Amino acid sequence: MSDDETVERGEAAGSAPARASAPARAPLPFQQVGVIVVGMSLAVWWPAFTLGAWGEIFFDTLLSVWAAATAGFVLAMLVPAARRRLGWTSLTLLLPSLWIILSLAVSNDSENLWVAIVALVGVLVVLLGVPFMVWALARLAWPDIGETLPLRGKLLVLLTVAIVAVASFTLGENQSRFLTCEDFTISGNSEPPGCVHESG
């Protein structure tokens, strides 16, 4: 074996541990923000769309939000580190439970005002509460994101989700322009008011 080959092998052997011990690159705050924005948008678009198309948010959506939020709240209460990390933000995970309690307390025979209040709370729980709940759950997954993300990053998240919600509501209101009644039926949904049947 030549001296050059010996030197090359020695450098290769010495470089392998160096590469193995190199720390993994931590994700940038805005990479994490991208995941959170997508999660929030996916959680908000359908309720906003149904509110625009049918004029209400379906009960299965509300109950799905309640199940996820309640699981997150129980986790935060059982794990001291998570409870300290979330602080008052963990209370946002109780918003869907508040809607459940109001729904049970107000019967269908109650005055229209109370029924309207319960319906309004349900809308607020989904459209306003969901972003805060997703943020709280994200802080459980990424403990440092609340400290590392600047204010402009947080505003970017809220603005993006608000744009998606407003756009989804507008699409729901104008569903007859690009969807038909059959599109809703074949997807397992009821026909929204004002939908247009396929011609022919």
C-alpha positions in Angstrom: 0.0 0.0 0.0 1.4 3.4 -0.9 1.9 6.3 1.5 -0.8 8.3 -0.4 -3.4 5.5 0.1 -2.6 5.3 3.8 -3.1 9.0 4.2 -6.4 9.0 2.3 -7.7 6.1 4.4 -6.7 7.9 7.6 -8.5 11.0 6.5 -11.6 9.0 5.6 -11.6 7.2 8.9 -11.1 10.5 10.8 -13.8 12.3 8.9 -16.5 9.7 9.6 -16.8 10.3 13.4 -16.7 14.0 12.7 -19.7 13.7 10.4 -21.5 11.3 12.8 -21.0 13.7 15.8 -22.2 16.8 13.8 -25.5 18.0 15.4 -28.7 17.8 13.3 -29.9 21.0 11.9 -32.8 22.3 14.0 -35.9 23.4 12.0 -36.2 27.1 11.6 -39.1 28.8 13.4 -40.8 29.6 10.0 -40.6 26.0 9.0 -42.6 25.1 12.1 -44.9 28.0 11.3 -45.6 26.5 7.9 -46.7 23.3 9.5 -48.9 25.2 11.9 -50.5 27.4 9.3 -51.3 24.4 7.1 -52.9 22.6 10.1 -54.9 25.6 11.1 -56.1 26.2 7.5 -57.2 22.6 7.2 -59.1 22.8 10.4 -60.8 26.1 9.5 -61.7 25.9 5.8 -64.5 23.3 5.9 -66.4 24.9 8.8 -66.1 28.3 7.1 -67.3 26.8 3.8 -70.3 25.1 5.4 -71.2 28.4 7.2 -71.2 30.1 3.8 -73.0 27.3 1.9 -75.6 26.1 4.4 -75.6 28.9 6.9 -74.4 26.7 9.8 -71.5 24.6 11.0 -72.3 20.9 11.2 -72.4 19.1 14.5 -69.8 16.5 13.5 -67.3 19.2 12.9 -68.0 20.8 16.3 -67.7 17.4 18.1 -64.5 16.6 16.3 -63.0 19.9 17.5 -64.3 19.1 21.0 -62.7 15.7 21.0 -59.3 17.0 19.9 -59.4 20.0 22.3 -60.4 17.9 25.3 -57.7 15.4 24.7 -55.1 18.3 24.5 -56.5 19.8 27.7 -56.3 16.5 29.6 -52.7 16.0 28.4 -51.8 19.5 29.5 -53.3 19.0 33.0 -51.6 15.6 33.5 -48.1 16.6 32.4 -46.8 19.4 34.6 -44.2 20.6 32.0 -47.0 21.0 29.4 -49.2 22.8 31.9 -46.4 25.3 32.6 -45.6 25.7 28.9 -49.2 26.5 27.9 -50.2 28.6 30.9 -53.5 30.4 30.3 -53.5 29.2 26.6 -54.7 25.8 27.9 -58.0 27.4 28.7 -58.7 27.8 25.0 -59.0 24.0 24.9 -62.1 24.3 27.0 -64.0 26.4 24.5 -65.7 23.4 22.8 -66.8 22.0 26.2 -68.4 25.4 26.9 -70.4 25.0 23.7 -71.5 21.5 24.8 -72.6 22.7 28.2 -74.6 25.6 26.7 -76.2 23.2 24.1 -77.3 20.9 26.9 -78.6 23.8 29.1 -80.6 25.4 26.3 -83.3 23.1 24.9 -84.9 23.4 21.5 -88.0 24.8 23.1 -86.2 27.8 24.5 -86.6 31.3 23.2 -85.0 32.0 19.9 -82.5 34.4 21.5 -80.9 31.6 23.6 -80.8 29.2 20.7 -79.2 31.9 18.6 -76.6 32.5 21.3 -75.7 28.8 21.4 -75.4 28.8 17.6 -73.2 31.9 17.8 -70.9 30.3 20.4 -70.6 27.2 18.2 -69.4 29.4 15.3 -67.0 31.3 17.5 -65.6 28.0 18.9 -64.7 26.8 15.5 -63.7 29.9 13.6 -61.9 31.7 16.4 -61.2 29.0 18.9 -59.7 26.5 16.5 -56.6 28.6 15.6 -55.9 29.1 19.3 -56.4 25.5 20.0 -54.1 24.4 17.2 -51.5 26.9 18.5 -51.7 25.4 22.0 -51.3 21.9 20.6 -48.4 23.0 18.5 -46.7 24.4 21.6 -47.0 20.9 23.1 -45.2 19.5 20.1 -42.7 22.3 19.8 -42.0 23.7 23.2 -39.8 26.6 22.0 -41.9 27.9 19.2 -43.6 30.5 21.4 -40.3 31.9 22.5 -38.4 31.7 19.1 -41.1 32.9 16.8 -41.2 36.8 16.5 -44.3 38.8 16.7 -44.4 39.3 13.0 -44.4 35.5 12.6 -47.4 35.1 14.9 -49.2 37.9 13.0 -48.4 36.1 9.7 -50.1 32.9 11.1 -53.2 34.7 12.1 -53.5 36.7 8.9 -53.0 33.6 6.7 -55.6 31.6 8.6 -58.0 34.6 8.5 -57.6 34.9 4.7 -58.3 31.1 4.3 -61.4 31.3 6.5 -62.8 34.4 4.7 -62.0 32.8 1.3 -63.6 29.5 2.3 -66.8 31.3 3.5 -66.9 33.3 0.3 -66.6 30.1 -1.8 -69.4 28.5 0.3 -71.6 31.5 -0.4 -70.9 31.2 -4.1 -70.9 27.4 -4.4 -73.5 27.5 -7.2 -70.9 29.2 -9.5 -68.5 26.3 -9.6 -70.3 23.3 -8.0 -73.5 21.5 -8.7 -76.1 19.9 -6.4 -74.8 16.5 -7.6 -71.3 17.4 -6.4 -72.6 17.7 -2.9 -74.8 14.6 -3.1 -72.0 12.3 -4.4 -69.7 13.5 -1.7 -72.3 12.5 1.0 -73.5 15.9 1.8 -77.0 17.4 1.6 -77.7 19.9 -1.1 -77.1 23.4 0.1 -79.7 26.1 -0.6 -79.3 27.7 -4.0 -77.3 24.9 -5.5 -77.6 24.3 -9.3 -78.5 20.9 -10.8 -76.5 19.6 -13.7 -78.0 20.4 -17.1 -79.2 17.6 -19.2 
